[in-house]
């Protein structure tokens, strides 16, 4: 039961943070709806969160969350893979609408993104 609750909490936090970035404006959602497509970026190289399967499809937790967000707003979810080290530059250049992926919340990240509370935590921690 705890795992189910944790999964729901993670999904909720990801949904809440999906449309946050420096360039976010009040009309971004309307633009996405008008285009009929949510462009979702991830590396495609971070299993089990996102990876390319044998059918050359990006799958995993992040891909499922991104597609669920698109479905909830009534548009097609298109996953765009890009190198992780350039993912923020692509977001700031408007190559895609959002990034769905694991990222450490740091002071420098706060300069270009508004993040949610942590959505996952490591299984082992040192106290």
FINUKE-255422 format. One record per residue: residue number from 1; residue in three letters; x, y, z of N, C-alpha, C in turn. Coordinates in Angstrom, 2 decimals, always signed. Example, Ala and Ser with C-alpha at 12.3 -4.5 7.8 and 13.67 -1.06 7.14 Angstrom:
<r seq="1" type="ALA" n_c1="+13.19" n_c2="-5.69" n_c3="+7.80" ca_c1="+12.30" ca_c2="-4.50" ca_c3="+7.80" c_c1="+13.20" c_c2="-3.30" c_c3="+7.80"/>
<r seq="2" type="SER" n_c1="+12.85" n_c2="-2.25" n_c3="+7.08" ca_c1="+13.67" ca_c2="-1.06" ca_c3="+7.14" c_c1="+12.90" c_c2="+0.03" c_c3="+7.87"/>
This chain:
<r seq="1" type="UNK" n_c1="+0.82" n_c2="-1.19" n_c3="+0.00" ca_c1="+0.00" ca_c2="+0.00" ca_c3="+0.00" c_c1="+0.86" c_c2="+1.25" c_c3="+0.00"/>
<r seq="2" type="UNK" n_c1="+1.97" n_c2="+1.22" n_c3="+0.76" ca_c1="+2.86" ca_c2="+2.37" ca_c3="+0.82" c_c1="+3.46" c_c2="+2.67" c_c3="-0.55"/>
<r seq="3" type="UNK" n_c1="+3.79" n_c2="+1.61" n_c3="-1.32" ca_c1="+4.34" ca_c2="+1.82" ca_c3="-2.66" c_c1="+3.32" c_c2="+2.45" c_c3="-3.59"/>
<r seq="4" type="UNK" n_c1="+2.06" n_c2="+2.03" n_c3="-3.47" ca_c1="+1.00" ca_c2="+2.61" ca_c3="-4.29" c_c1="+0.84" c_c2="+4.08" c_c3="-3.97"/>
<r seq="5" type="UNK" n_c1="+0.80" n_c2="+4.41" n_c3="-2.67" ca_c1="+0.68" ca_c2="+5.81" ca_c3="-2.26" c_c1="+1.87" c_c2="+6.62" c_c3="-2.76"/>
<r seq="6" type="UNK" n_c1="+3.06" n_c2="+6.05" n_c3="-2.62" ca_c1="+4.26" ca_c2="+6.76" ca_c3="-3.09" c_c1="+4.20" c_c2="+7.02" c_c3="-4.59"/>
<r seq="7" type="UNK" n_c1="+3.75" n_c2="+6.03" n_c3="-5.36" ca_c1="+3.64" ca_c2="+6.20" ca_c3="-6.81" c_c1="+2.64" c_c2="+7.28" c_c3="-7.17"/>
<r seq="8" type="UNK" n_c1="+1.52" n_c2="+7.32" n_c3="-6.46" ca_c1="+0.52" ca_c2="+8.35" ca_c3="-6.71" c_c1="+1.08" c_c2="+9.72" c_c3="-6.36"/>
<r seq="9" type="UNK" n_c1="+1.78" n_c2="+9.81" n_c3="-5.23" ca_c1="+2.36" ca_c2="+11.09" ca_c3="-4.82" c_c1="+3.39" c_c2="+11.57" c_c3="-5.83"/>
<r seq="10" type="UNK" n_c1="+4.22" n_c2="+10.67" n_c3="-6.33" ca_c1="+5.23" ca_c2="+11.03" ca_c3="-7.32" c_c1="+4.55" c_c2="+11.54" c_c3="-8.59"/>
<r seq="11" type="UNK" n_c1="+3.54" n_c2="+10.81" n_c3="-9.05" ca_c1="+2.84" ca_c2="+11.22" ca_c3="-10.27" c_c1="+2.19" c_c2="+12.59" c_c3="-10.10"/>
<r seq="12" type="UNK" n_c1="+1.60" n_c2="+12.81" n_c3="-8.95" ca_c1="+0.95" ca_c2="+14.10" ca_c3="-8.68" c_c1="+1.97" c_c2="+15.24" c_c3="-8.71"/>
<r seq="13" type="UNK" n_c1="+3.11" n_c2="+15.03" n_c3="-8.07" ca_c1="+4.13" ca_c2="+16.07" ca_c3="-8.05" c_c1="+4.68" c_c2="+16.34" c_c3="-9.45"/>
<r seq="14" type="UNK" n_c1="+4.86" n_c2="+15.28" n_c3="-10.22" ca_c1="+5.34" ca_c2="+15.48" ca_c3="-11.59" c_c1="+4.33" c_c2="+16.24" c_c3="-12.44"/>
<r seq="15" type="UNK" n_c1="+3.07" n_c2="+15.88" n_c3="-12.28" ca_c1="+2.04" ca_c2="+16.61" ca_c3="-13.02" c_c1="+2.03" c_c2="+18.08" c_c3="-12.65"/>
<r seq="16" type="UNK" n_c1="+2.20" n_c2="+18.35" n_c3="-11.36" ca_c1="+2.18" ca_c2="+19.74" ca_c3="-10.90" c_c1="+3.36" c_c2="+20.53" c_c3="-11.42"/>
<r seq="17" type="UNK" n_c1="+4.48" n_c2="+19.87" n_c3="-11.67" ca_c1="+5.68" ca_c2="+20.59" ca_c3="-12.07" c_c1="+5.93" c_c2="+20.56" c_c3="-13.57"/>
<r seq="18" type="UNK" n_c1="+5.08" n_c2="+19.91" n_c3="-14.31" ca_c1="+5.37" ca_c2="+19.67" ca_c3="-15.72" c_c1="+5.49" c_c2="+20.93" c_c3="-16.58"/>
<r seq="19" type="UNK" n_c1="+4.75" n_c2="+21.97" n_c3="-16.26" ca_c1="+4.74" ca_c2="+23.14" ca_c3="-17.13" c_c1="+5.50" c_c2="+24.31" c_c3="-16.53"/>
<r seq="20" type="UNK" n_c1="+6.52" n_c2="+24.06" n_c3="-15.75" ca_c1="+7.22" ca_c2="+25.16" ca_c3="-15.11" c_c1="+8.59" c_c2="+25.35" c_c3="-15.74"/>
<r seq="21" type="UNK" n_c1="+8.85" n_c2="+26.56" n_c3="-16.16" ca_c1="+10.17" ca_c2="+26.93" ca_c3="-16.67" c_c1="+10.25" c_c2="+28.44" c_c3="-16.68"/>
<r seq="22" type="UNK" n_c1="+11.45" n_c2="+28.93" n_c3="-16.92" ca_c1="+11.66" ca_c2="+30.38" ca_c3="-16.95" c_c1="+10.75" c_c2="+31.05" c_c3="-17.97"/>
<r seq="23" type="UNK" n_c1="+10.59" n_c2="+30.42" n_c3="-19.13" ca_c1="+9.82" ca_c2="+31.03" ca_c3="-20.19" c_c1="+8.32" c_c2="+30.78" c_c3="-20.08"/>
<r seq="24" type="UNK" n_c1="+7.89" n_c2="+30.13" n_c3="-19.01" ca_c1="+6.48" ca_c2="+29.83" ca_c3="-18.85" c_c1="+5.67" c_c2="+31.12" c_c3="-18.74"/>
<r seq="25" type="UNK" n_c1="+4.58" n_c2="+31.15" n_c3="-19.48" ca_c1="+3.69" ca_c2="+32.29" ca_c3="-19.45" c_c1="+2.27" c_c2="+31.76" c_c3="-19.32"/>
<r seq="26" type="UNK" n_c1="+1.35" n_c2="+32.63" n_c3="-18.95" ca_c1="-0.02" ca_c2="+32.23" ca_c3="-18.70" c_c1="-0.67" c_c2="+31.58" c_c3="-19.92"/>
<r seq="27" type="UNK" n_c1="-0.27" n_c2="+31.97" n_c3="-21.11" ca_c1="-0.92" ca_c2="+31.44" ca_c3="-22.30" c_c1="-0.23" c_c2="+30.21" c_c3="-22.89"/>
<r seq="28" type="UNK" n_c1="+0.81" n_c2="+29.68" n_c3="-22.24" ca_c1="+1.51" ca_c2="+28.51" ca_c3="-22.76" c_c1="+0.58" c_c2="+27.31" c_c3="-22.93"/>
<r seq="29" type="UNK" n_c1="-0.27" n_c2="+27.06" n_c3="-21.96" ca_c1="-1.18" ca_c2="+25.93" ca_c3="-22.03" c_c1="-2.12" c_c2="+26.09" c_c3="-23.23"/>
<r seq="30" type="UNK" n_c1="-2.62" n_c2="+27.28" n_c3="-23.45" ca_c1="-3.51" ca_c2="+27.51" ca_c3="-24.58" c_c1="-2.78" c_c2="+27.31" c_c3="-25.91"/>
<r seq="31" type="UNK" n_c1="-1.51" n_c2="+27.69" n_c3="-25.97" ca_c1="-0.72" ca_c2="+27.48" ca_c3="-27.19" c_c1="-0.53" c_c2="+25.99" c_c3="-27.45"/>
<r seq="32" type="UNK" n_c1="-0.27" n_c2="+25.23" n_c3="-26.40" ca_c1="-0.10" ca_c2="+23.78" ca_c3="-26.53" c_c1="-1.41" c_c2="+23.15" c_c3="-27.00"/>
<r seq="33" type="UNK" n_c1="-2.51" n_c2="+23.56" n_c3="-26.40" ca_c1="-3.82" ca_c2="+23.03" ca_c3="-26.82" c_c1="-4.11" c_c2="+23.37" c_c3="-28.27"/>
<r seq="34" type="UNK" n_c1="-3.80" n_c2="+24.59" n_c3="-28.68" ca_c1="-4.05" ca_c2="+25.01" ca_c3="-30.06" c_c1="-3.19" c_c2="+24.19" c_c3="-31.04"/>
<r seq="35" type="UNK" n_c1="-1.97" n_c2="+23.88" n_c3="-30.64" ca_c1="-1.08" ca_c2="+23.08" ca_c3="-31.48" c_c1="-1.50" c_c2="+21.62" c_c3="-31.50"/>
<r seq="36" type="UNK" n_c1="-2.22" n_c2="+21.19" n_c3="-30.46" ca_c1="-2.66" ca_c2="+19.80" ca_c3="-30.38" c_c1="-1.56" c_c2="+18.84" c_c3="-29.98"/>
<r seq="37" type="UNK" n_c1="-0.46" n_c2="+19.38" n_c3="-29.46" ca_c1="+0.70" ca_c2="+18.54" ca_c3="-29.15" c_c1="+1.49" c_c2="+19.12" c_c3="-27.98"/>
<r seq="38" type="UNK" n_c1="+1.88" n_c2="+18.24" n_c3="-27.08" ca_c1="+2.79" ca_c2="+18.59" ca_c3="-25.99" c_c1="+4.13" c_c2="+17.93" c_c3="-26.32"/>
<r seq="39" type="UNK" n_c1="+5.16" n_c2="+18.74" n_c3="-26.53" ca_c1="+6.49" ca_c2="+18.23" ca_c3="-26.83" c_c1="+7.23" c_c2="+18.03" c_c3="-25.52"/>
<r seq="40" type="UNK" n_c1="+7.55" n_c2="+16.76" n_c3="-25.24" ca_c1="+8.12" ca_c2="+16.34" ca_c3="-23.96" c_c1="+9.54" c_c2="+15.86" c_c3="-24.19"/>
<r seq="41" type="UNK" n_c1="+10.49" n_c2="+16.45" n_c3="-23.49" ca_c1="+11.88" ca_c2="+16.04" ca_c3="-23.66" c_c1="+12.37" c_c2="+15.18" c_c3="-22.51"/>
<r seq="42" type="UNK" n_c1="+13.23" n_c2="+14.25" n_c3="-22.85" ca_c1="+13.95" ca_c2="+13.40" ca_c3="-21.90" c_c1="+15.13" c_c2="+12.79" c_c3="-22.64"/>
<r seq="43" type="UNK" n_c1="+16.05" n_c2="+12.20" n_c3="-21.90" ca_c1="+17.26" ca_c2="+11.67" ca_c3="-22.55" c_c1="+17.02" c_c2="+10.35" c_c3="-23.27"/>
<r seq="44" type="UNK" n_c1="+16.10" n_c2="+9.55" n_c3="-22.79" ca_c1="+15.91" ca_c2="+8.22" ca_c3="-23.36" c_c1="+17.00" c_c2="+7.26" c_c3="-22.95"/>
<r seq="45" type="UNK" n_c1="+17.79" n_c2="+7.65" n_c3="-21.96" ca_c1="+18.94" ca_c2="+6.84" ca_c3="-21.55" c_c1="+19.05" c_c2="+6.67" c_c3="-20.04"/>
<r seq="46" type="UNK" n_c1="+17.90" n_c2="+6.63" n_c3="-19.35" ca_c1="+17.93" ca_c2="+6.55" ca_c3="-17.89" c_c1="+16.92" c_c2="+5.52" c_c3="-17.39"/>
<r seq="47" type="UNK" n_c1="+17.17" n_c2="+4.23" n_c3="-17.71" ca_c1="+16.22" ca_c2="+3.20" ca_c3="-17.28" c_c1="+16.19" c_c2="+3.08" c_c3="-15.75"/>
<r seq="48" type="UNK" n_c1="+15.08" n_c2="+2.79" n_c3="-15.17" ca_c1="+13.78" ca_c2="+2.48" ca_c3="-15.78" c_c1="+12.91" c_c2="+3.71" c_c3="-16.00"/>
<r seq="49" type="UNK" n_c1="+13.45" n_c2="+4.88" n_c3="-15.77" ca_c1="+12.66" ca_c2="+6.10" ca_c3="-15.90" c_c1="+12.36" c_c2="+6.45" c_c3="-17.36"/>
<r seq="50" type="UNK" n_c1="+13.37" n_c2="+6.39" n_c3="-18.22" ca_c1="+13.13" ca_c2="+6.56" ca_c3="-19.66" c_c1="+14.26" c_c2="+5.88" c_c3="-20.42"/>
<r seq="51" type="UNK" n_c1="+13.86" n_c2="+5.10" n_c3="-21.43" ca_c1="+14.82" ca_c2="+4.38" ca_c3="-22.26" c_c1="+14.15" c_c2="+3.96" c_c3="-23.55"/>
<r seq="52" type="UNK" n_c1="+14.96" n_c2="+3.59" n_c3="-24.53" ca_c1="+14.45" ca_c2="+3.16" ca_c3="-25.83" c_c1="+14.36" c_c2="+1.64" c_c3="-25.83"/>
<r seq="53" type="UNK" n_c1="+13.15" n_c2="+1.11" n_c3="-26.14" ca_c1="+12.96" ca_c2="-0.35" ca_c3="-26.13" c_c1="+13.35" c_c2="-0.95" c_c3="-27.47"/>
<r seq="54" type="UNK" n_c1="+13.11" n_c2="-2.25" n_c3="-27.62" ca_c1="+13.48" ca_c2="-2.98" ca_c3="-28.84" c_c1="+12.69" c_c2="-2.51" c_c3="-30.07"/>
<r seq="55" type="UNK" n_c1="+11.55" n_c2="-1.88" n_c3="-29.86" ca_c1="+10.74" ca_c2="-1.36" ca_c3="-30.95" c_c1="+11.09" c_c2="+0.11" c_c3="-31.27"/>
<r seq="56" type="UNK" n_c1="+12.18" n_c2="+0.60" n_c3="-30.69" ca_c1="+12.66" ca_c2="+1.97" ca_c3="-30.88" c_c1="+11.68" c_c2="+3.02" c_c3="-30.36"/>
<r seq="57" type="UNK" n_c1="+10.97" n_c2="+2.66" n_c3="-29.27" ca_c1="+10.04" ca_c2="+3.58" ca_c3="-28.63" c_c1="+10.62" c_c2="+4.00" c_c3="-27.28"/>
<r seq="58" type="UNK" n_c1="+10.42" n_c2="+5.26" n_c3="-26.91" ca_c1="+10.85" ca_c2="+5.72" ca_c3="-25.60" c_c1="+9.76" c_c2="+5.30" c_c3="-24.60"/>
<r seq="59" type="UNK" n_c1="+10.16" n_c2="+4.54" n_c3="-23.61" ca_c1="+9.24" ca_c2="+4.01" ca_c3="-22.61" c_c1="+9.82" c_c2="+4.23" c_c3="-21.22"/>
<r seq="60" type="UNK" n_c1="+9.02" n_c2="+3.93" n_c3="-20.21" ca_c1="+9.46" ca_c2="+4.05" ca_c3="-18.83" c_c1="+8.58" c_c2="+5.02" c_c3="-18.05"/>
<r seq="61" type="UNK" n_c1="+8.93" n_c2="+5.20" n_c3="-16.79" ca_c1="+8.15" ca_c2="+6.03" ca_c3="-15.88" c_c1="+7.96" c_c2="+7.45" c_c3="-16.40"/>
<r seq="62" type="UNK" n_c1="+9.05" n_c2="+8.09" n_c3="-16.81" ca_c1="+8.97" ca_c2="+9.48" ca_c3="-17.30" c_c1="+8.11" c_c2="+9.57" c_c3="-18.56"/>
<r seq="63" type="UNK" n_c1="+8.27" n_c2="+8.62" n_c3="-19.46" ca_c1="+7.48" ca_c2="+8.61" ca_c3="-20.69" c_c1="+6.00" c_c2="+8.45" c_c3="-20.37"/>
<r seq="64" type="UNK" n_c1="+5.68" n_c2="+7.56" n_c3="-19.44" ca_c1="+4.28" ca_c2="+7.37" ca_c3="-19.03" c_c1="+3.71" c_c2="+8.63" c_c3="-18.42"/>
<r seq="65" type="UNK" n_c1="+4.47" n_c2="+9.29" n_c3="-17.56" ca_c1="+4.00" ca_c2="+10.53" ca_c3="-16.93" c_c1="+3.78" c_c2="+11.61" c_c3="-17.99"/>
<r seq="66" type="UNK" n_c1="+4.73" n_c2="+11.78" n_c3="-18.89" ca_c1="+4.59" ca_c2="+12.79" ca_c3="-19.93" c_c1="+3.37" c_c2="+12.56" c_c3="-20.80"/>
<r seq="67" type="UNK" n_c1="+3.14" n_c2="+11.31" n_c3="-21.18" ca_c1="+1.97" ca_c2="+11.01" ca_c3="-22.02" c_c1="+0.67" c_c2="+11.18" c_c3="-21.23"/>
<r seq="68" type="UNK" n_c1="+0.70" n_c2="+10.88" n_c3="-19.93" ca_c1="-0.49" ca_c2="+11.07" ca_c3="-19.09" c_c1="-0.83" c_c2="+12.56" c_c3="-18.98"/>
<r seq="69" type="UNK" n_c1="+0.19" n_c2="+13.39" n_c3="-18.87" ca_c1="-0.03" ca_c2="+14.84" ca_c3="-18.81" c_c1="-0.70" c_c2="+15.30" c_c3="-20.11"/>
<r seq="70" type="UNK" n_c1="-0.14" n_c2="+14.86" n_c3="-21.24" ca_c1="-0.70" ca_c2="+15.25" ca_c3="-22.54" c_c1="-2.15" c_c2="+14.78" c_c3="-22.66"/>
<r seq="71" type="UNK" n_c1="-2.41" n_c2="+13.56" n_c3="-22.26" ca_c1="-3.77" ca_c2="+13.02" ca_c3="-22.33" c_c1="-4.74" c_c2="+13.84" c_c3="-21.48"/>
<r seq="72" type="UNK" n_c1="-4.30" n_c2="+14.23" n_c3="-20.29" ca_c1="-5.16" ca_c2="+15.01" ca_c3="-19.40" c_c1="-5.50" c_c2="+16.39" c_c3="-19.95"/>
<r seq="73" type="UNK" n_c1="-4.60" n_c2="+16.95" n_c3="-20.75" ca_c1="-4.93" ca_c2="+18.27" ca_c3="-21.32" c_c1="-5.52" c_c2="+18.14" c_c3="-22.73"/>
<r seq="74" type="UNK" n_c1="-5.66" n_c2="+16.89" n_c3="-23.19" ca_c1="-6.35" ca_c2="+16.64" ca_c3="-24.44" c_c1="-5.54" c_c2="+16.84" c_c3="-25.70"/>
<r seq="75" type="UNK" n_c1="-4.23" n_c2="+16.59" n_c3="-25.61" ca_c1="-3.37" ca_c2="+16.72" ca_c3="-26.79" c_c1="-2.51" c_c2="+15.47" c_c3="-26.95"/>
<r seq="76" type="UNK" n_c1="-1.85" n_c2="+15.38" n_c3="-28.08" ca_c1="-0.92" ca_c2="+14.29" ca_c3="-28.35" c_c1="+0.38" c_c2="+14.55" c_c3="-27.59"/>
<r seq="77" type="UNK" n_c1="+0.93" n_c2="+13.54" n_c3="-26.96" ca_c1="+2.23" ca_c2="+13.67" ca_c3="-26.30" c_c1="+3.33" c_c2="+13.16" c_c3="-27.22"/>
<r seq="78" type="UNK" n_c1="+4.24" n_c2="+14.03" n_c3="-27.57" ca_c1="+5.36" ca_c2="+13.65" ca_c3="-28.44" c_c1="+6.64" c_c2="+13.71" c_c3="-27.63"/>
<r seq="79" type="UNK" n_c1="+7.32" n_c2="+12.58" n_c3="-27.54" ca_c1="+8.57" ca_c2="+12.53" ca_c3="-26.77" c_c1="+9.73" c_c2="+12.84" c_c3="-27.71"/>
<r seq="80" type="UNK" n_c1="+10.57" n_c2="+13.75" n_c3="-27.26" ca_c1="+11.75" ca_c2="+14.17" ca_c3="-28.00" c_c1="+12.96" c_c2="+13.82" c_c3="-27.14"/>
<r seq="81" type="UNK" n_c1="+13.84" n_c2="+12.98" n_c3="-27.66" ca_c1="+15.04" ca_c2="+12.66" ca_c3="-26.89" c_c1="+16.15" c_c2="+13.62" c_c3="-27.27"/>
<r seq="82" type="UNK" n_c1="+16.93" n_c2="+13.94" n_c3="-26.27" ca_c1="+18.08" ca_c2="+14.82" ca_c3="-26.47" c_c1="+19.13" c_c2="+14.48" c_c3="-25.42"/>
<r seq="83" type="UNK" n_c1="+20.36" n_c2="+14.84" n_c3="-25.68" ca_c1="+21.42" ca_c2="+14.58" ca_c3="-24.72" c_c1="+21.13" c_c2="+15.34" c_c3="-23.43"/>
<r seq="84" type="UNK" n_c1="+21.34" n_c2="+14.68" n_c3="-22.31" ca_c1="+21.02" ca_c2="+15.27" ca_c3="-21.01" c_c1="+21.75" c_c2="+16.59" c_c3="-20.79"/>
<r seq="85" type="UNK" n_c1="+23.00" n_c2="+16.68" n_c3="-21.22" ca_c1="+23.76" ca_c2="+17.90" ca_c3="-20.96" c_c1="+23.26" c_c2="+19.10" c_c3="-21.78"/>
<r seq="86" type="UNK" n_c1="+22.39" n_c2="+18.88" n_c3="-22.75" ca_c1="+21.83" ca_c2="+19.98" ca_c3="-23.51" c_c1="+20.33" c_c2="+20.14" c_c3="-23.33"/>
<r seq="87" type="UNK" n_c1="+19.76" n_c2="+19.40" n_c3="-22.40" ca_c1="+18.30" ca_c2="+19.38" ca_c3="-22.26" c_c1="+17.74" c_c2="+20.73" c_c3="-21.82"/>
<r seq="88" type="UNK" n_c1="+18.42" n_c2="+21.43" n_c3="-20.93" ca_c1="+17.94" ca_c2="+22.72" ca_c3="-20.47" c_c1="+18.09" c_c2="+23.78" c_c3="-21.57"/>
<r seq="89" type="UNK" n_c1="+19.18" n_c2="+23.73" n_c3="-22.30" ca_c1="+19.37" ca_c2="+24.67" ca_c3="-23.41" c_c1="+18.25" c_c2="+24.50" c_c3="-24.43"/>
<r seq="90" type="UNK" n_c1="+17.85" n_c2="+23.27" n_c3="-24.70" ca_c1="+16.75" ca_c2="+23.02" ca_c3="-25.62" c_c1="+15.43" c_c2="+23.55" c_c3="-25.10"/>
<r seq="91" type="UNK" n_c1="+15.20" n_c2="+23.42" n_c3="-23.80" ca_c1="+13.98" ca_c2="+23.96" ca_c3="-23.19" c_c1="+13.95" c_c2="+25.47" c_c3="-23.31"/>
<r seq="92" type="UNK" n_c1="+15.07" n_c2="+26.10" n_c3="-22.98" ca_c1="+15.14" ca_c2="+27.57" ca_c3="-23.05" c_c1="+15.04" c_c2="+28.08" c_c3="-24.48"/>
<r seq="93" type="UNK" n_c1="+15.41" n_c2="+27.24" n_c3="-25.46" ca_c1="+15.31" ca_c2="+27.61" ca_c3="-26.87" c_c1="+13.96" c_c2="+27.22" c_c3="-27.47"/>
<r seq="94" type="UNK" n_c1="+13.05" n_c2="+26.76" n_c3="-26.60" ca_c1="+11.69" ca_c2="+26.39" ca_c3="-27.02" c_c1="+11.64" c_c2="+25.25" c_c3="-28.04"/>
<r seq="95" type="UNK" n_c1="+12.59" n_c2="+24.31" n_c3="-27.96" ca_c1="+12.55" ca_c2="+23.14" ca_c3="-28.84" c_c1="+11.49" c_c2="+22.15" c_c3="-28.38"/>
<r seq="96" type="UNK" n_c1="+11.09" n_c2="+22.23" n_c3="-27.14" ca_c1="+10.03" ca_c2="+21.41" ca_c3="-26.57" c_c1="+9.37" c_c2="+22.20" c_c3="-25.46"/>
<r seq="97" type="UNK" n_c1="+8.22" n_c2="+21.70" n_c3="-25.01" ca_c1="+7.44" ca_c2="+22.44" ca_c3="-24.01" c_c1="+7.84" c_c2="+22.15" c_c3="-22.58"/>
<r seq="98" type="UNK" n_c1="+8.33" n_c2="+20.96" n_c3="-22.33" ca_c1="+8.65" ca_c2="+20.57" ca_c3="-20.96" c_c1="+9.70" c_c2="+19.48" c_c3="-20.95"/>
<r seq="99" type="UNK" n_c1="+10.33" n_c2="+19.32" n_c3="-19.81" ca_c1="+11.26" ca_c2="+18.22" ca_c3="-19.56" c_c1="+10.64" c_c2="+17.38" c_c3="-18.47"/>
<r seq="100" type="UNK" n_c1="+10.54" n_c2="+16.09" n_c3="-18.71" ca_c1="+10.09" ca_c2="+15.16" ca_c3="-17.67" c_c1="+11.28" c_c2="+14.25" c_c3="-17.40"/>
<r seq="101" type="UNK" n_c1="+11.86" n_c2="+14.40" n_c3="-16.22" ca_c1="+13.03" ca_c2="+13.60" ca_c3="-15.88" c_c1="+13.53" c_c2="+13.90" c_c3="-14.50"/>
<r seq="102" type="UNK" n_c1="+14.38" n_c2="+13.04" n_c3="-14.01" ca_c1="+14.94" ca_c2="+13.21" ca_c3="-12.68" c_c1="+16.05" c_c2="+14.24" c_c3="-12.72"/>
<r seq="103" type="UNK" n_c1="+15.94" n_c2="+15.20" n_c3="-11.82" ca_c1="+16.92" ca_c2="+16.28" ca_c3="-11.78" c_c1="+17.08" c_c2="+16.73" c_c3="-10.32"/>
<r seq="104" type="UNK" n_c1="+18.28" n_c2="+16.96" n_c3="-9.92" ca_c1="+18.53" ca_c2="+17.46" ca_c3="-8.58" c_c1="+18.16" c_c2="+18.93" c_c3="-8.50"/>
<r seq="105" type="UNK" n_c1="+17.44" n_c2="+19.30" n_c3="-7.46" ca_c1="+17.05" ca_c2="+20.69" ca_c3="-7.29" c_c1="+18.21" c_c2="+21.41" c_c3="-6.61"/>
<r seq="106" type="UNK" n_c1="+18.86" n_c2="+22.29" n_c3="-7.36" ca_c1="+20.02" ca_c2="+23.03" ca_c3="-6.87" c_c1="+19.74" c_c2="+24.53" c_c3="-6.99"/>
<r seq="107" type="UNK" n_c1="+20.53" n_c2="+25.35" n_c3="-6.32" ca_c1="+20.34" ca_c2="+26.80" ca_c3="-6.48" c_c1="+20.48" c_c2="+27.26" c_c3="-7.93"/>
<r seq="108" type="UNK" n_c1="+21.40" n_c2="+26.68" n_c3="-8.68" ca_c1="+21.55" ca_c2="+27.10" ca_c3="-10.07" c_c1="+20.35" c_c2="+26.65" c_c3="-10.91"/>
<r seq="109" type="UNK" n_c1="+19.77" n_c2="+25.50" n_c3="-10.59" ca_c1="+18.58" ca_c2="+25.05" ca_c3="-11.32" c_c1="+17.40" c_c2="+25.97" c_c3="-11.07"/>
<r seq="110" type="UNK" n_c1="+17.34" n_c2="+26.56" n_c3="-9.90" ca_c1="+16.25" ca_c2="+27.48" ca_c3="-9.56" c_c1="+16.28" c_c2="+28.74" c_c3="-10.43"/>
<r seq="111" type="UNK" n_c1="+17.44" n_c2="+29.06" n_c3="-11.04" ca_c1="+17.54" ca_c2="+30.25" ca_c3="-11.88" c_c1="+16.74" c_c2="+30.10" c_c3="-13.17"/>
<r seq="112" type="UNK" n_c1="+16.61" n_c2="+28.88" n_c3="-13.69" ca_c1="+15.94" ca_c2="+28.69" ca_c3="-14.96" c_c1="+14.70" c_c2="+27.83" c_c3="-14.87"/>
<r seq="113" type="UNK" n_c1="+14.39" n_c2="+27.31" n_c3="-13.69" ca_c1="+13.24" ca_c2="+26.42" ca_c3="-13.58" c_c1="+12.59" c_c2="+26.55" c_c3="-12.22"/>
<r seq="114" type="UNK" n_c1="+11.31" n_c2="+26.34" n_c3="-12.19" ca_c1="+10.60" ca_c2="+26.23" ca_c3="-10.93" c_c1="+10.32" c_c2="+24.75" c_c3="-10.73"/>
<r seq="115" type="UNK" n_c1="+10.89" n_c2="+24.17" n_c3="-9.71" ca_c1="+10.76" ca_c2="+22.74" ca_c3="-9.49" c_c1="+9.75" c_c2="+22.46" c_c3="-8.39"/>
<r seq="116" type="UNK" n_c1="+9.22" n_c2="+21.25" n_c3="-8.45" ca_c1="+8.35" ca_c2="+20.80" ca_c3="-7.39" c_c1="+9.22" c_c2="+20.29" c_c3="-6.24"/>
<r seq="117" type="UNK" n_c1="+8.58" n_c2="+19.82" n_c3="-5.21" ca_c1="+9.30" ca_c2="+19.11" ca_c3="-4.16" c_c1="+9.90" c_c2="+17.86" c_c3="-4.80"/>
<r seq="118" type="UNK" n_c1="+10.91" n_c2="+17.27" n_c3="-4.18" ca_c1="+11.49" ca_c2="+16.04" ca_c3="-4.75" c_c1="+10.41" c_c2="+15.00" c_c3="-5.06"/>
<r seq="119" type="UNK" n_c1="+10.50" n_c2="+14.40" n_c3="-6.23" ca_c1="+9.51" ca_c2="+13.42" ca_c3="-6.64" c_c1="+9.95" c_c2="+11.99" c_c3="-6.41"/>
<r seq="120" type="UNK" n_c1="+11.24" n_c2="+11.77" n_c3="-6.22" ca_c1="+11.75" ca_c2="+10.45" ca_c3="-5.87" c_c1="+12.85" c_c2="+10.65" c_c3="-4.83"/>
<r seq="121" type="UNK" n_c1="+13.08" n_c2="+9.62" n_c3="-4.06" ca_c1="+14.18" ca_c2="+9.64" ca_c3="-3.10" c_c1="+14.96" c_c2="+8.37" c_c3="-3.22"/>
<r seq="122" type="UNK" n_c1="+16.25" n_c2="+8.42" n_c3="-2.98" ca_c1="+17.06" ca_c2="+7.19" ca_c3="-3.07" c_c1="+16.61" c_c2="+6.17" c_c3="-2.04"/>
<r seq="123" type="UNK" n_c1="+16.73" n_c2="+4.89" n_c3="-2.40" ca_c1="+16.33" ca_c2="+3.83" ca_c3="-1.47" c_c1="+17.21" c_c2="+3.78" c_c3="-0.24"/>
<r seq="124" type="UNK" n_c1="+18.50" n_c2="+4.05" n_c3="-0.41" ca_c1="+19.43" ca_c2="+4.02" ca_c3="+0.72" c_c1="+19.93" c_c2="+5.42" c_c3="+0.99"/>
<r seq="125" type="UNK" n_c1="+19.97" n_c2="+5.77" n_c3="+2.27" ca_c1="+20.49" ca_c2="+7.09" ca_c3="+2.64" c_c1="+21.36" c_c2="+6.94" c_c3="+3.88"/>
<r seq="126" type="UNK" n_c1="+22.33" n_c2="+7.82" n_c3="+3.96" ca_c1="+23.16" ca_c2="+7.89" ca_c3="+5.15" c_c1="+22.66" c_c2="+8.99" c_c3="+6.04"/>
<r seq="127" type="UNK" n_c1="+22.57" n_c2="+8.73" n_c3="+7.31" ca_c1="+22.09" ca_c2="+9.76" ca_c3="+8.24" c_c1="+23.24" c_c2="+10.38" c_c3="+8.98"/>
